[in-house]
Amino acid sequence: MLVTNDTVLAIQLTKILHDSKAAFAVEDSCLVAKPVYFQNCNIFKRDLILNTRPGIPMKSCLLDEGFNKGIYIDLSDVGQRGTLFIRLPDAKMINLMTKNLPSGELVYPRIAELASRILQVCMEGRGMNQLVGNLRKYNETGRVGGLIARYMTEVKQLLNTRENYMKTLIQPVSGGIAPKQMADKYVPEGVCVVLNDRIHETLRRKTWGDLEVTPDTFLVMGLRNPVLWQAQVTPLVVWSKDQWSEYLLSQHGIELDDYLVVEYCQHLLLMNIMDVLASQADCDGFN
């Protein structure tokens, strides 16, 4: 089964929300430590993500997937009866949730900021009773209180409401694109060409997930919405711009740059005319 990034996030958020006994600590190779540990360890204050938009990319061990496999803070000795662990997000989770704006600026997730502020309290050695007290109050009343309560509220919202990552575990989701469809006499039957490299990479990633080695080809279902007849659902092999360029040159002796101005065709989906006819679909152009 292919596991999407959203599914990975849903699983990690669920562990944070429910694993108060550190049951997954060994399996996930997580660091397990009491608050006093963070007063003298390999995580420093400069590593804390206290600003979600710092302006420049951060160099933090919390973002290092080889270092941060997840952190359990043992609060058993801090005014809390029984065993209680708080799990903080691992580096992969933070990196998956980090947004890259068109300007190139990175926006780190709020959950990373709240986790960093919890670590900051542990490093300074002050306010731990307040954190645990607020957590107990949060469990009893559901009201947002201190840092840990705000942290757990953020986890719940990401999982169930705002981003609703939980739906990826119970509701099948198909990603897709809605380009302009155009028939081309040189595209082989059963093939469609996506000229936009970014869109092609997105489709490939959604197909093969996080596999380290992925095949060059993959299928998509060509749909018209609403689907009124069976012929509208057409399986097509997806080619990238480079794959089609190689085919044009080897089979027809045509250079792609001499055939199309690719810069102005970024939102086109090129198909064989027989595939267009078979699916009884309209066509936005013919080449």
Backbone as CSV, one residue per row, in Angstrom:
resi,resn,N_x,N_y,N_z,CA_x,CA_y,CA_z,C_x,C_y,C_z
1,MET,0.842,-1.196,0.000,0.000,0.000,0.000,0.878,1.247,0.000
2,LEU,0.551,2.191,-0.870,1.279,3.443,-0.907,0.793,4.353,0.218
3,VAL,1.728,4.936,0.937,1.395,5.802,2.061,1.686,7.240,1.663
4,THR,0.669,8.074,1.674,0.843,9.471,1.306,1.409,10.254,2.482
5,ASN,1.889,11.447,2.195,2.411,12.308,3.258,1.329,12.659,4.269
6,ASP,0.100,12.877,3.781,-0.996,13.207,4.694,-1.285,12.043,5.639
7,THR,-1.158,10.819,5.132,-1.364,9.648,5.986,-0.277,9.567,7.051
8,VAL,0.980,9.842,6.662,2.081,9.864,7.624,1.792,10.882,8.728
9,LEU,1.316,12.063,8.332,1.018,13.101,9.325,-0.135,12.685,10.226
10,ALA,-1.149,12.046,9.661,-2.289,11.593,10.469,-1.843,10.586,11.523
11,ILE,-0.967,9.667,11.132,-0.476,8.654,12.074,0.350,9.306,13.182
12,GLN,1.239,10.234,12.810,2.081,10.883,13.805,1.269,11.744,14.770
13,LEU,0.279,12.458,14.242,-0.570,13.288,15.097,-1.394,12.426,16.057
14,THR,-1.838,11.272,15.581,-2.599,10.354,16.437,-1.727,9.834,17.578
15,LYS,-0.476,9.541,17.282,0.441,9.093,18.337,0.638,10.192,19.381
16,ILE,0.799,11.427,18.920,0.969,12.540,19.862,-0.259,12.676,20.757
17,LEU,-1.422,12.536,20.157,-2.670,12.763,20.879,-2.957,11.678,21.912
18,HIS,-2.617,10.431,21.592,-3.074,9.316,22.429,-1.969,8.551,23.156
19,ASP,-0.722,8.696,22.738,0.332,7.876,23.351,0.930,8.576,24.565
20,SER,0.232,8.510,25.688,0.723,9.136,26.922,1.590,8.190,27.738
21,LYS,1.811,6.966,27.222,2.634,5.978,27.918,3.940,5.682,27.183
22,ALA,4.231,6.422,26.121,5.451,6.217,25.323,5.517,4.807,24.741
23,ALA,4.379,4.296,24.318,4.315,2.931,23.788,5.086,2.778,22.481
24,PHE,5.227,3.871,21.721,5.895,3.795,20.427,7.337,4.300,20.481
25,ALA,7.843,4.546,21.664,9.179,5.126,21.805,10.262,4.247,21.188
26,VAL,10.238,2.955,21.491,11.264,2.040,20.971,11.075,1.819,19.477
27,GLU,9.845,1.573,19.063,9.561,1.311,17.649,9.978,2.474,16.761
28,ASP,9.763,3.698,17.222,10.069,4.890,16.426,11.442,5.479,16.731
29,SER,12.230,4.829,17.584,13.575,5.303,17.958,13.544,6.720,18.522
30,CYS,12.560,6.974,19.367,12.398,8.312,19.940,13.297,8.510,21.159
31,LEU,13.640,9.767,21.405,14.325,10.145,22.633,13.297,10.207,23.755
32,VAL,13.593,9.567,24.879,12.733,9.616,26.063,13.549,10.223,27.200
33,ALA,13.061,11.325,27.770,13.857,12.018,28.791,12.970,12.822,29.716
34,LYS,13.454,13.031,30.912,12.778,13.907,31.864,13.132,15.364,31.537
35,PRO,12.334,16.304,32.013,12.575,17.715,31.692,13.984,18.198,32.014
36,VAL,14.557,17.725,33.119,15.877,18.199,33.526,16.943,17.841,32.493
37,TYR,16.707,16.807,31.709,17.671,16.376,30.687,17.963,17.505,29.700
38,PHE,16.960,18.313,29.381,17.099,19.323,28.330,17.863,20.564,28.800
39,GLN,18.220,20.598,30.075,19.030,21.707,30.564,20.492,21.566,30.156
40,ASN,20.890,20.368,29.751,22.272,20.135,29.318,22.292,18.946,28.356
41,CYS,21.995,19.227,27.088,21.924,18.152,26.090,22.337,18.699,24.725
42,ASN,22.132,17.899,23.686,22.533,18.295,22.333,21.491,19.144,21.619
43,ILE,20.418,19.479,22.308,19.429,20.414,21.775,19.635,21.741,22.493
44,PHE,19.929,22.779,21.733,20.236,24.074,22.320,19.117,25.070,22.025
45,LYS,19.153,26.194,22.707,18.108,27.205,22.514,18.088,27.730,21.084
46,ARG,19.259,27.722,20.437,19.300,28.193,19.049,18.557,27.247,18.102
47,ASP,18.310,26.017,18.552,17.591,25.035,17.735,16.081,25.197,17.826
48,LEU,15.608,25.939,18.796,14.172,26.075,19.010,13.531,26.922,17.916
49,ILE,12.384,26.472,17.448,11.650,27.177,16.390,10.590,28.044,17.067
50,LEU,10.990,29.208,17.512,10.113,30.085,18.272,9.395,31.098,17.389
51,ASN,9.736,31.098,16.110,9.109,31.998,15.143,8.791,31.182,13.892
52,THR,7.531,31.131,13.513,7.156,30.319,12.349,7.615,30.930,11.028
53,ARG,7.926,32.224,11.045,8.416,32.897,9.832,9.685,33.676,10.161
54,PRO,10.794,32.981,10.310,12.036,33.648,10.727,12.692,34.486,9.634
55,GLY,12.215,34.360,8.390,12.787,35.146,7.298,13.856,34.415,6.516
56,ILE,14.626,33.576,7.192,15.656,32.764,6.532,15.488,31.321,6.999
57,PRO,15.889,30.343,6.181,15.774,28.936,6.602,16.569,28.679,7.875
58,MET,15.972,27.940,8.788,16.622,27.650,10.066,17.543,26.443,9.950
59,LYS,18.636,26.491,10.697,19.506,25.329,10.858,19.297,24.826,12.276
60,SER,18.477,23.792,12.393,18.085,23.291,13.704,18.150,21.776,13.715
61,CYS,18.623,21.224,14.819,18.644,19.763,14.935,17.234,19.196,14.991
62,LEU,16.249,20.030,15.337,14.860,19.576,15.348,14.345,19.307,13.940
63,LEU,15.029,19.853,12.929,14.655,19.643,11.531,15.504,18.571,10.862
64,ASP,16.444,18.012,11.611,17.351,16.987,11.097,16.705,15.610,11.283
65,GLU,16.313,14.980,10.168,15.601,13.708,10.246,16.489,12.572,10.737
66,GLY,17.788,12.761,10.675,18.692,11.768,11.239,18.847,11.901,12.743
67,PHE,18.509,13.067,13.274,18.661,13.327,14.710,17.327,13.253,15.450
68,ASN,16.342,13.971,14.958,15.057,14.068,15.652,14.074,13.033,15.120
69,LYS,13.995,11.899,15.819,13.047,10.841,15.467,11.751,10.962,16.278
70,GLY,11.665,12.028,17.045,10.542,12.199,17.959,11.064,12.260,19.384
71,ILE,10.387,13.006,20.241,10.820,13.198,21.625,9.646,12.955,22.559
72,TYR,9.866,12.105,23.561,8.901,11.928,24.648,9.464,12.603,25.893
73,ILE,8.697,13.531,26.472,9.090,14.155,27.728,8.339,13.457,28.858
74,ASP,9.089,12.904,29.798,8.529,12.168,30.934,8.176,13.152,32.044
75,LEU,6.866,13.355,32.266,6.401,14.305,33.274,5.926,13.614,34.545
76,SER,6.310,12.352,34.696,5.814,11.559,35.830,6.186,12.160,37.178
77,ASP,7.353,12.803,37.250,7.838,13.326,38.536,7.514,14.796,38.737
78,VAL,6.723,15.376,37.834,6.466,16.816,37.920,5.019,17.052,38.336
79,GLY,4.736,16.748,39.601,3.413,17.035,40.142,2.302,16.269,39.477
80,GLN,2.601,15.131,38.879,1.580,14.376,38.154,1.540,12.951,38.684
81,ARG,0.390,12.494,39.145,0.254,11.134,39.622,0.178,10.173,38.446
82,GLY,0.960,9.098,38.497,0.965,8.131,37.415,1.955,8.519,36.336
83,THR,2.006,7.657,35.340,2.940,7.876,34.233,2.314,8.791,33.198
84,LEU,3.071,9.786,32.761,2.580,10.704,31.738,3.735,11.146,30.852
85,PHE,3.582,10.924,29.564,4.573,11.363,28.587,3.895,12.281,27.573
86,ILE,4.614,13.303,27.155,4.169,14.177,26.070,5.088,13.938,24.883
87,ARG,4.516,13.595,23.759,5.317,13.348,22.562,5.385,14.620,21.721
88,LEU,6.600,14.974,21.314,6.821,16.131,20.442,7.107,15.633,19.025
89,PRO,6.809,16.449,18.004,6.913,15.983,16.614,8.342,15.699,16.183
90,ASP,8.490,14.704,15.308,9.812,14.406,14.757,10.116,15.345,13.598
91,ALA,11.355,15.280,13.111,11.804,16.205,12.067,11.034,16.009,10.770
92,LYS,10.752,14.739,10.407,10.039,14.483,9.157,8.668,15.130,9.170
93,MET,7.990,15.033,10.288,6.666,15.633,10.408,6.729,17.153,10.249
94,ILE,7.697,17.774,10.928,7.843,19.231,10.832,8.162,19.637,9.399
95,ASN,9.071,18.905,8.757,9.471,19.237,7.387,8.313,19.065,6.412
96,LEU,7.495,18.034,6.595,6.348,17.818,5.716,5.327,18.946,5.850
97,MET,5.213,19.503,7.050,4.220,20.548,7.298,4.752,21.951,7.016
98,THR,6.049,22.068,6.769,6.636,23.377,6.462,6.243,23.801,5.053
99,LYS,5.773,25.027,4.920,5.321,25.541,3.629,6.409,26.394,2.986
100,ASN,6.547,26.225,1.687,7.505,27.013,0.913,6.725,28.002,0.057
101,LEU,6.750,29.275,0.439,6.002,30.302,-0.278,6.637,30.584,-1.638
102,PRO,5.858,31.122,-2.594,6.418,31.473,-3.915,7.638,32.378,-3.827
103,SER,7.717,33.178,-2.778,8.860,34.079,-2.594,10.119,33.345,-2.167
104,GLY,9.970,32.053,-1.819,11.102,31.281,-1.324,11.183,31.226,0.187
105,GLU,10.320,32.004,0.863,10.322,32.015,2.332,9.699,30.738,2.864
106,LEU,10.290,30.191,3.928,9.754,29.005,4.576,8.873,29.412,5.757
107,VAL,7.716,28.769,5.873,6.821,28.996,7.004,6.723,27.689,7.780
108,TYR,7.240,27.695,8.995,7.246,26.491,9.822,5.898,26.337,10.523
109,PRO,5.472,25.102,10.785,4.145,24.884,11.376,4.069,25.347,12.818
110,ARG,2.879,25.744,13.220,2.671,26.233,14.585,2.957,25.135,15.608
111,ILE,2.716,23.891,15.248,2.973,22.797,16.186,4.458,22.732,16.551
112,ALA,5.338,23.111,15.609,6.777,23.136,15.889,7.108,24.268,16.859
113,GLU,6.423,25.403,16.708,6.643,26.523,17.626,6.206,26.161,19.049
114,LEU,5.025,25.540,19.171,4.529,25.175,20.499,5.417,24.111,21.147
115,ALA,5.869,23.137,20.355,6.780,22.118,20.890,8.087,22.754,21.351
116,SER,8.572,23.741,20.595,9.811,24.424,20.962,9.645,25.203,22.265
117,ARG,8.482,25.781,22.467,8.251,26.537,23.703,8.164,25.596,24.907
118,ILE,7.650,24.387,24.700,7.662,23.391,25.772,9.099,23.012,26.116
119,LEU,9.916,22.803,25.082,11.328,22.494,25.313,12.045,23.655,26.000
120,GLN,11.664,24.877,25.648,12.278,26.059,26.259,12.017,26.083,27.765
121,VAL,10.791,25.754,28.179,10.470,25.697,29.612,11.315,24.631,30.296
122,CYS,11.471,23.471,29.623,12.301,22.403,30.203,13.751,22.853,30.344
123,MET,14.265,23.565,29.352,15.647,24.032,29.393,15.873,25.034,30.516
124,GLU,14.869,25.887,30.748,15.014,26.926,31.770,14.683,26.401,33.158
125,GLY,13.982,25.246,33.226,13.684,24.635,34.512,12.656,25.368,35.336
126,ARG,11.848,26.204,34.687,10.821,26.946,35.415,9.453,26.685,34.775
127,GLY,8.403,26.709,35.591,7.044,26.635,35.068,6.524,25.240,34.788
128,MET,7.252,24.192,35.209,6.802,22.845,34.891,5.488,22.494,35.584
129,ASN,5.324,22.895,36.882,4.075,22.612,37.580,2.892,23.279,36.892
130,GLN,3.134,24.471,36.368,2.073,25.171,35.648,1.690,24.410,34.385
131,LEU,2.683,23.882,33.683,2.395,23.117,32.471,1.553,21.894,32.786
132,VAL,1.951,21.126,33.772,1.231,19.905,34.119,-0.146,20.236,34.679
133,GLY,-0.219,21.295,35.508,-1.516,21.699,36.039,-2.484,22.062,34.944
134,ASN,-2.004,22.783,33.955,-2.849,23.162,32.840,-3.279,21.948,32.032
135,LEU,-2.368,20.980,31.919,-2.707,19.763,31.189,-3.832,19.021,31.902
136,ARG,-3.729,18.934,33.253,-4.772,18.255,34.008,-6.105,18.989,33.841
137,LYS,-6.064,20.316,33.906,-7.269,21.113,33.732,-7.843,20.923,32.331
138,TYR,-6.957,20.835,31.338,-7.393,20.643,29.955,-8.101,19.299,29.794
139,ASN,-7.542,18.248,30.411,-8.152,16.925,30.321,-9.516,16.894,30.999
140,GLU,-9.674,17.700,32.046,-10.927,17.692,32.803,-11.990,18.579,32.181
141,THR,-11.582,19.719,31.628,-12.565,20.702,31.150,-12.539,20.920,29.646
142,GLY,-11.432,20.565,28.999,-11.311,20.812,27.565,-10.963,22.245,27.235
143,ARG,-10.720,23.076,28.250,-10.396,24.480,28.018,-8.902,24.659,27.763
144,VAL,-8.610,25.531,26.825,-7.204,25.791,26.509,-6.560,26.557,27.653
145,GLY,-5.421,26.052,28.138,-4.739,26.712,29.237,-3.318,27.066,28.880
146,GLY,-2.352,26.327,29.441,-0.948,26.623,29.227,-0.405,26.035,27.945
147,LEU,0.909,25.932,27.889,1.581,25.520,26.662,1.183,24.124,26.199
148,ILE,1.198,23.167,27.119,0.885,21.800,26.717,-0.564,21.693,26.256
149,ALA,-1.468,22.378,26.940,-2.862,22.366,26.528,-3.026,22.978,25.142
150,ARG,-2.337,24.080,24.897,-2.394,24.703,23.561,-1.786,23.786,22.512
151,TYR,-0.733,23.107,22.900,-0.084,22.157,21.994,-1.038,21.023,21.618
152,MET,-1.712,20.444,22.612,-2.635,19.343,22.347,-3.861,19.817,21.575
153,THR,-4.292,21.040,21.809,-5.402,21.606,21.041,-5.018,21.756,19.572
154,GLU,-3.792,22.204,19.330,-3.298,22.329,17.957,-3.273,20.972,17.266
155,VAL,-2.841,19.942,17.987,-2.812,18.587,17.424,-4.220,18.143,17.039
156,LYS,-5.193,18.366,17.932,-6.570,17.977,17.661,-7.122,18.705,16.435
157,GLN,-6.835,19.983,16.330,-7.349,20.762,15.211,-6.729,20.310,13.888
158,LEU,-5.433,20.021,13.897,-4.781,19.524,12.689,-5.365,18.178,12.268
159,LEU,-5.655,17.358,13.251,-6.096,15.995,12.977,-7.554,15.927,12.543
160,ASN,-8.410,16.758,13.154,-9.846,16.571,12.972,-10.593,17.723,12.311
161,THR,-10.050,18.935,12.340,-10.837,20.055,11.819,-10.089,20.861,10.767
162,ARG,-9.088,21.623,11.197,-8.494,22.592,10.285,-7.881,21.935,9.050
163,GLU,-6.939,21.022,9.244,-6.345,20.297,8.121,-7.041,18.953,7.882
164,ASN,-7.660,18.425,8.930,-8.428,17.179,8.860,-7.609,16.039,8.260
165,TYR,-6.404,15.833,8.788,-5.555,14.741,8.309,-6.180,13.373,8.588
166,MET,-7.056,13.286,9.585,-7.668,12.011,9.925,-8.454,11.419,8.756
167,LYS,-9.007,12.286,7.910,-9.837,11.772,6.816,-9.039,10.899,5.855
168,THR,-7.698,11.080,5.819,-6.891,10.268,4.904,-6.859,8.814,5.337
169,LEU,-7.181,8.538,6.616,-7.196,7.163,7.101,-8.539,6.480,6.868
170,ILE,-9.601,7.255,6.651,-10.940,6.671,6.549,-11.651,7.032,5.244
171,GLN,-11.109,7.970,4.489,-11.788,8.424,3.277,-10.817,8.424,2.105
172,PRO,-11.061,7.594,1.088,-10.157,7.584,-0.065,-10.198,8.919,-0.804
173,VAL,-9.018,9.405,-1.168,-8.906,10.691,-1.858,-8.061,10.508,-3.116
174,SER,-8.565,10.970,-4.229,-7.817,10.908,-5.484,-7.397,12.313,-5.883
175,GLY,-6.097,12.499,-6.022,-5.607,13.786,-6.499,-5.738,13.862,-8.008
176,GLY,-5.672,15.042,-8.542,-5.788,15.172,-9.986,-5.492,16.564,-10.464
177,ILE,-5.613,16.764,-11.762,-5.401,18.065,-12.391,-6.553,18.320,-13.364
178,ALA,-6.742,19.560,-13.738,-7.807,19.925,-14.675,-7.225,20.806,-15.783
179,PRO,-6.416,20.228,-16.670,-5.778,21.015,-17.725,-6.688,21.180,-18.937
180,LYS,-6.223,21.951,-19.903,-6.888,22.048,-21.196,-6.486,20.838,-22.031
181,GLN,-7.479,20.160,-22.571,-7.225,18.941,-23.339,-7.034,19.290,-24.813
182,MET,-5.955,18.752,-25.400,-5.644,19.054,-26.792,-5.155,17.796,-27.493
183,ALA,-5.701,17.524,-28.660,-5.271,16.361,-29.444,-4.015,16.708,-30.229
184,ASP,-3.109,15.736,-30.335,-1.879,15.936,-31.100,-1.597,14.673,-31.917
185,LYS,-1.295,14.845,-33.180,-1.138,13.709,-34.095,0.088,12.861,-33.784
186,TYR,1.050,13.405,-33.057,2.277,12.660,-32.771,2.251,11.912,-31.426
187,VAL,1.248,12.177,-30.596,1.166,11.483,-29.305,0.626,10.074,-29.542
188,PRO,1.316,9.036,-29.084,0.850,7.654,-29.302,-0.481,7.394,-28.604
189,GLU,-1.218,6.449,-29.124,-2.489,6.068,-28.518,-2.246,5.478,-27.130
190,GLY,-3.089,5.846,-26.174,-2.955,5.355,-24.805,-1.989,6.152,-23.949
191,VAL,-1.536,7.290,-24.489,-0.556,8.134,-23.791,-1.101,9.552,-23.689
192,CYS,-0.800,10.225,-22.585,-1.040,11.660,-22.486,0.263,12.325,-22.052
193,VAL,0.454,13.561,-22.467,1.696,14.284,-22.196,1.400,15.486,-21.314
194,VAL,2.104,15.565,-20.183,2.019,16.716,-19.279,3.297,17.522,-19.464
195,LEU,3.180,18.712,-20.024,4.355,19.510,-20.364,4.918,20.278,-19.175
196,ASN,4.128,20.456,-18.149,4.564,21.188,-16.964,5.315,20.230,-16.036
197,ASP,6.620,20.454,-15.852,7.445,19.549,-15.047,6.973,19.463,-13.600
198,ARG,6.544,20.581,-13.047,6.098,20.596,-11.652,4.830,19.760,-11.476
199,ILE,3.888,19.902,-12.407,2.648,19.130,-12.330,2.923,17.653,-12.541
200,HIS,3.817,17.330,-13.496,4.160,15.926,-13.733,4.787,15.309,-12.483
201,GLU,5.662,16.040,-11.815,6.307,15.530,-10.607,5.281,15.320,-9.494
202,THR,4.300,16.223,-9.396,3.247,16.069,-8.394,2.432,14.812,-8.647
203,LEU,2.073,14.561,-9.904,1.316,13.357,-10.243,2.140,12.097,-9.957
204,ARG,3.420,12.142,-10.305,4.287,10.983,-10.061,4.390,10.691,-8.563
205,ARG,4.542,11.754,-7.781,4.684,11.581,-6.336,3.396,11.059,-5.712
206,LYS,2.249,11.537,-6.213,0.967,11.053,-5.684,0.732,9.598,-6.074
207,THR,1.336,9.161,-7.171,1.170,7.781,-7.606,2.066,6.832,-6.827
208,TRP,3.326,7.202,-6.692,4.299,6.295,-6.087,4.617,6.622,-4.644
209,GLY,4.053,7.685,-4.105,4.264,7.999,-2.693,5.718,8.301,-2.389
210,ASP,6.204,7.720,-1.299,7.554,8.003,-0.813,8.555,6.918,-1.185
211,LEU,8.253,6.106,-2.211,9.191,5.073,-2.627,10.504,5.708,-3.088
212,GLU,11.614,5.144,-2.654,12.919,5.716,-3.007,13.207,5.553,-4.495
213,VAL,12.835,4.408,-5.073,13.042,4.163,-6.496,11.675,4.000,-7.146
214,THR,11.352,4.859,-8.085,10.040,4.822,-8.718,10.190,4.575,-10.219
215,PRO,9.282,3.784,-10.813,9.312,3.574,-12.263,9.100,4.882,-13.020
216,ASP,9.534,4.893,-14.277,9.423,6.105,-15.081,7.991,6.365,-15.534
217,THR,7.194,5.305,-15.652,5.840,5.461,-16.179,4.800,5.163,-15.108
218,PHE,3.646,5.768,-15.271,2.524,5.509,-14.377,1.232,5.847,-15.119
219,LEU,0.125,5.346,-14.595,-1.176,5.537,-15.222,-1.996,6.578,-14.472
220,VAL,-2.826,7.277,-15.218,-3.868,8.107,-14.620,-5.190,7.734,-15.279
221,MET,-6.261,8.099,-14.616,-7.580,7.900,-15.193,-8.061,9.230,-15.746
222,GLY,-8.299,9.265,-17.051,-8.833,10.473,-17.664,-10.332,10.534,-17.448
223,LEU,-10.807,11.508,-16.692,-12.223,11.598,-16.335,-12.848,12.876,-16.867
224,ARG,-14.107,12.782,-17.199,-14.919,13.971,-17.433,-15.929,14.045,-16.300
225,ASN,-16.176,15.194,-15.777,-17.060,15.321,-14.629,-18.309,16.124,-15.001
226,PRO,-19.512,15.621,-14.852,-19.836,14.309,-14.261,-19.598,13.165,-15.251
227,VAL,-19.301,11.976,-14.699,-19.107,10.789,-15.529,-20.475,10.225,-15.877
228,LEU,-20.816,10.269,-17.161,-22.144,9.849,-17.605,-22.120,8.523,-18.344
229,TRP,-20.949,8.171,-18.912,-20.854,6.886,-19.600,-19.456,6.316,-19.409
230,GLN,-19.350,4.985,-19.568,-18.131,4.264,-19.211,-16.921,4.736,-20.006
231,ALA,-17.135,5.102,-21.270,-16.005,5.499,-22.120,-15.312,6.759,-21.624
232,GLN,-15.971,7.507,-20.736,-15.342,8.720,-20.211,-14.172,8.402,-19.272
233,VAL,-14.150,7.202,-18.732,-13.080,6.802,-17.818,-12.011,6.080,-18.627
234,THR,-10.917,6.763,-18.906,-9.884,6.237,-19.807,-8.538,6.161,-19.104
235,PRO,-7.952,4.957,-18.986,-6.600,4.856,-18.412,-5.548,5.304,-19.425
236,LEU,-4.665,6.183,-18.999,-3.630,6.718,-19.888,-2.270,6.666,-19.198
237,VAL,-1.233,6.311,-19.968,0.143,6.400,-19.483,0.579,7.862,-19.559
238,VAL,1.170,8.363,-18.487,1.570,9.769,-18.436,3.032,9.918,-18.833
239,TRP,3.275,10.788,-19.812,4.639,11.118,-20.210,4.978,12.529,-19.757
240,SER,6.228,12.720,-19.398,6.724,14.057,-19.099,7.157,14.742,-20.389
241,LYS,7.501,15.996,-20.266,8.010,16.746,-21.422,9.246,16.076,-21.998
242,ASP,10.159,15.630,-21.153,11.403,15.011,-21.620,11.143,13.681,-22.317
243,GLN,10.199,12.894,-21.790,9.880,11.617,-22.424,9.306,11.831,-23.816
244,TRP,8.429,12.826,-23.937,7.826,13.083,-25.250,8.852,13.672,-26.211
245,SER,9.735,14.518,-25.693,10.784,15.095,-26.531,11.671,14.003,-27.123
246,GLU,12.017,13.019,-26.284,12.839,11.901,-26.754,12.099,11.079,-27.807
247,TYR,10.799,10.867,-27.599,9.989,10.099,-28.558,9.877,10.846,-29.890
248,LEU,9.596,12.148,-29.829,9.476,12.941,-31.063,10.746,12.865,-31.903
249,LEU,11.896,12.973,-31.234,13.162,12.984,-31.945,13.493,11.616,-32.537
250,SER,13.259,10.562,-31.750,13.635,9.212,-32.201,12.679,8.649,-33.245
251,GLN,11.382,8.990,-33.132,10.387,8.397,-34.027,10.037,9.281,-35.219
252,HIS,10.178,10.588,-35.064,9.750,11.498,-36.132,10.829,12.497,-36.538
253,GLY,11.980,12.464,-35.869,13.059,13.384,-36.218,12.727,14.839,-35.949
254,ILE,11.890,15.091,-34.960,11.426,16.445,-34.666,11.953,16.881,-33.300
255,GLU,12.542,18.066,-33.259,12.954,18.658,-31.987,11.738,19.325,-31.340
256,LEU,11.523,19.045,-30.062,10.353,19.594,-29.376,10.325,21.112,-29.429
257,ASP,11.469,21.750,-29.252,11.515,23.214,-29.252,11.187,23.798,-30.620
258,ASP,11.356,22.996,-31.673,10.976,23.455,-33.014,9.503,23.198,-33.309
259,TYR,8.884,22.382,-32.465,7.499,21.963,-32.704,6.499,22.771,-31.877
260,LEU,6.850,23.030,-30.621,5.975,23.771,-29.719,6.769,24.805,-28.925
261,VAL,6.106,25.892,-28.578,6.679,26.831,-27.611,6.198,26.358,-26.238
262,VAL,6.997,25.514,-25.606,6.574,24.825,-24.381,6.197,25.813,-23.280
263,GLU,6.856,26.958,-23.250,6.592,27.959,-22.218,5.118,28.359,-22.175
264,TYR,4.464,28.351,-23.344,3.068,28.776,-23.429,2.104,27.587,-23.443
265,CYS,2.604,26.400,-23.158,1.764,25.192,-23.171,1.775,24.490,-21.821
266,GLN,2.020,25.250,-20.763,2.195,24.651,-19.446,0.911,24.060,-18.865
267,HIS,-0.235,24.476,-19.375,-1.504,23.990,-18.829,-2.254,23.113,-19.819
268,LEU,-1.517,22.546,-20.774,-2.114,21.642,-21.755,-1.882,20.189,-21.373
269,LEU,-2.844,19.348,-21.727,-2.693,17.898,-21.676,-2.845,17.402,-23.110
270,LEU,-1.758,16.879,-23.672,-1.777,16.418,-25.058,-2.184,14.950,-25.108
271,MET,-3.107,14.610,-26.018,-3.595,13.246,-26.149,-3.649,12.845,-27.611
272,ASN,-3.652,11.544,-27.840,-3.880,11.022,-29.184,-5.336,11.272,-29.562
273,ILE,-5.576,11.587,-30.827,-6.937,11.925,-31.259,-7.900,10.759,-31.073
274,MET,-7.394,9.502,-31.193,-8.261,8.344,-31.009,-8.736,8.226,-29.560
275,ASP,-7.879,8.607,-28.623,-8.285,8.579,-27.213,-9.343,9.631,-26.933
276,VAL,-9.223,10.780,-27.592,-10.230,11.829,-27.441,-11.570,11.345,-27.990
277,LEU,-11.538,10.707,-29.165,-12.773,10.214,-29.772,-13.388,9.078,-28.953
278,ALA,-12.537,8.180,-28.438,-13.044,7.030,-27.694,-13.760,7.448,-26.412
279,SER,-13.247,8.493,-25.774,-13.873,8.952,-24.538,-15.040,9.894,-24.787
280,GLN,-15.300,10.199,-26.069,-16.427,11.067,-26.451,-16.361,12.403,-25.704
281,ALA,-15.141,12.911,-25.603,-14.927,14.150,-24.857,-14.759,15.321,-25.820
282,ASP,-14.986,16.509,-25.302,-14.706,17.690,-26.113,-13.200,17.903,-26.169
283,CYS,-12.771,18.777,-27.034,-11.340,19.013,-27.200,-11.112,20.507,-27.332
284,ASP,-10.092,20.991,-26.645,-9.824,22.428,-26.641,-8.927,22.860,-27.797
285,GLY,-8.465,21.901,-28.598,-7.618,22.250,-29.734,-7.081,21.011,-30.414
286,PHE,-6.526,21.191,-31.601,-5.932,20.066,-32.336,-4.641,20.541,-32.973
287,ASN,-3.620,19.696,-32.885,-2.332,20.045,-33.464,-1.933,18.958,-34.450
